[in-house]
Amino acid sequence: MLLAKGDLVEAQAAYQQSLEIIQRLAASDPLNAGWRRQLSVCLTKIAELYERQSDRAQALLFAQESLSIDERLAALDPTNATWQNDVKVSRALVERLRK
């Protein structure tokens, strides 16, 4: 919502807080695929925020981390359409940021 309003500073603070929480949750239960996916989603949102701020280098770091998580999840279950789609979305973001 903050991002949609154009409040990039507040959006960044909120995403950073969310990232810290989901990182702790994912670390507390490394086998929990749900926490891993939420971590990936959060990383993607932060990458998109940096992209909007024209910080492509920082955006790329977050996008690559998200893609790495997505690829690991997709490899766990090739029949999971959500995870397969997440890989496509993350790859597209990484490719866009590399241009």
C-alpha positions as a Markdown table, in Angstrom:
| # | Residue | x | y | z |
|---|---|---|---|---|
| 1 | Met | 0.0 | 0.0 | 0.0 |
| 2 | Leu | 2.8 | 2.4 | 0.8 |
| 3 | Leu | 4.5 | 1.6 | -2.4 |
| 4 | Ala | 1.3 | 2.2 | -4.4 |
| 5 | Lys | 1.0 | 5.6 | -2.7 |
| 6 | Gly | 4.6 | 6.4 | -3.8 |
| 7 | Asp | 5.9 | 6.6 | -0.2 |
| 8 | Leu | 9.2 | 4.8 | -1.0 |
| 9 | Val | 10.9 | 5.6 | 2.3 |
| 10 | Glu | 8.1 | 4.2 | 4.4 |
| 11 | Ala | 7.7 | 1.2 | 2.0 |
| 12 | Gln | 11.4 | 0.4 | 2.3 |
| 13 | Ala | 11.2 | 0.5 | 6.1 |
| 14 | Ala | 8.1 | -1.7 | 6.1 |
| 15 | Tyr | 9.7 | -4.2 | 3.7 |
| 16 | Gln | 12.9 | -4.3 | 5.7 |
| 17 | Gln | 10.9 | -5.1 | 8.9 |
| 18 | Ser | 9.0 | -7.8 | 7.1 |
| 19 | Leu | 12.3 | -9.2 | 5.7 |
| 20 | Glu | 13.8 | -9.5 | 9.2 |
| 21 | Ile | 10.7 | -11.3 | 10.5 |
| 22 | Ile | 10.5 | -13.8 | 7.7 |
| 23 | Gln | 14.2 | -14.4 | 7.8 |
| 24 | Arg | 13.9 | -15.4 | 11.5 |
| 25 | Leu | 10.9 | -17.6 | 10.8 |
| 26 | Ala | 12.7 | -19.3 | 7.8 |
| 27 | Ala | 15.8 | -19.8 | 9.9 |
| 28 | Ser | 13.8 | -21.3 | 12.8 |
| 29 | Asp | 12.4 | -24.0 | 10.5 |
| 30 | Pro | 14.6 | -24.5 | 7.5 |
| 31 | Leu | 12.4 | -27.3 | 6.1 |
| 32 | Asn | 9.3 | -25.1 | 6.0 |
| 33 | Ala | 8.7 | -24.4 | 2.3 |
| 34 | Gly | 6.0 | -21.9 | 3.2 |
| 35 | Trp | 8.4 | -19.7 | 5.1 |
| 36 | Arg | 10.9 | -20.0 | 2.3 |
| 37 | Arg | 8.4 | -19.0 | -0.3 |
| 38 | Gln | 7.3 | -16.0 | 1.8 |
| 39 | Leu | 11.0 | -15.0 | 2.1 |
| 40 | Ser | 11.3 | -15.1 | -1.7 |
| 41 | Val | 8.2 | -13.0 | -2.1 |
| 42 | Cys | 9.5 | -10.4 | 0.3 |
| 43 | Leu | 12.9 | -10.3 | -1.5 |
| 44 | Thr | 11.1 | -9.8 | -4.8 |
| 45 | Lys | 9.1 | -6.9 | -3.4 |
| 46 | Ile | 12.3 | -5.3 | -2.1 |
| 47 | Ala | 14.0 | -5.8 | -5.5 |
| 48 | Glu | 11.1 | -4.1 | -7.2 |
| 49 | Leu | 11.3 | -1.2 | -4.7 |
| 50 | Tyr | 15.0 | -0.7 | -5.4 |
| 51 | Glu | 14.2 | -0.9 | -9.1 |
| 52 | Arg | 11.7 | 1.9 | -8.7 |
| 53 | Gln | 14.4 | 3.9 | -6.9 |
| 54 | Ser | 16.7 | 3.3 | -9.9 |
| 55 | Asp | 19.1 | 1.3 | -7.8 |
| 56 | Arg | 19.4 | -1.6 | -10.3 |
| 57 | Ala | 22.5 | -3.1 | -8.6 |
| 58 | Gln | 20.8 | -3.4 | -5.2 |
| 59 | Ala | 17.6 | -4.6 | -6.9 |
| 60 | Leu | 19.5 | -7.3 | -8.7 |
| 61 | Leu | 21.0 | -8.7 | -5.5 |
| 62 | Phe | 17.6 | -9.1 | -3.9 |
| 63 | Ala | 16.1 | -10.5 | -7.1 |
| 64 | Gln | 18.9 | -13.1 | -7.5 |
| 65 | Glu | 18.5 | -14.2 | -3.9 |
| 66 | Ser | 14.7 | -14.6 | -4.5 |
| 67 | Leu | 15.4 | -16.6 | -7.7 |
| 68 | Ser | 17.8 | -18.9 | -5.9 |
| 69 | Ile | 15.1 | -19.7 | -3.3 |
| 70 | Asp | 12.4 | -20.2 | -6.0 |
| 71 | Glu | 14.6 | -22.6 | -8.0 |
| 72 | Arg | 15.3 | -24.7 | -4.9 |
| 73 | Leu | 11.6 | -24.9 | -4.1 |
| 74 | Ala | 10.6 | -25.7 | -7.7 |
| 75 | Ala | 13.2 | -28.5 | -7.7 |
| 76 | Leu | 11.5 | -30.0 | -4.6 |
| 77 | Asp | 8.2 | -30.4 | -6.4 |
| 78 | Pro | 8.2 | -30.0 | -10.2 |
| 79 | Thr | 4.4 | -30.4 | -10.1 |
| 80 | Asn | 3.8 | -27.4 | -7.9 |
| 81 | Ala | 2.5 | -24.8 | -10.4 |
| 82 | Thr | 2.9 | -21.9 | -8.0 |
| 83 | Trp | 6.6 | -22.7 | -7.4 |
| 84 | Gln | 7.2 | -23.2 | -11.1 |
| 85 | Asn | 5.6 | -19.8 | -11.8 |
| 86 | Asp | 7.6 | -18.1 | -9.1 |
| 87 | Val | 10.8 | -19.2 | -10.9 |
| 88 | Lys | 9.5 | -17.6 | -14.2 |
| 89 | Val | 8.6 | -14.4 | -12.4 |
| 90 | Ser | 12.0 | -14.2 | -10.6 |
| 91 | Arg | 13.9 | -15.0 | -13.8 |
| 92 | Ala | 12.1 | -12.3 | -15.7 |
| 93 | Leu | 12.9 | -9.8 | -13.0 |
| 94 | Val | 16.6 | -10.8 | -12.9 |
| 95 | Glu | 16.8 | -10.6 | -16.7 |
| 96 | Arg | 15.1 | -7.1 | -16.7 |
| 97 | Leu | 17.5 | -5.8 | -14.1 |
| 98 | Arg | 20.6 | -7.1 | -16.0 |
| 99 | Lys | 19.7 | -5.1 | -19.1 |
